Amino acid sequence: MLVFCYEKFKNKTLPKALEFFSGRRLVVIMSAFFAIISSLILSFIFPIIDNAINNFGIFLGNAKQALSYLAFLIDY
């Protein structure tokens, strides 16, 4: 995300009154703005992923012993 902001806003010029915030300073400001937006989006997406990981762990906990060893070997 930071690379995207840097490439997009590194040469951006602002009006004379806001000229201090042009260039590299604008990259920091915009990356903070995009981080807030992406955190709001991910706060709706991650609970679904978390539920899937949790259900997979419960499935492995209830599975037969051979399946549990297989899942352990996949980790390596």
Secondary structure, 3 states (H helix, E strand, C coil): CHHHHHHHHCCCCCCHHHHHHCCHHHHHHHHHHHHHHHHHHHHHHHHHHHHHHHHHHHHHHHCCHHHHHHHHHHCC
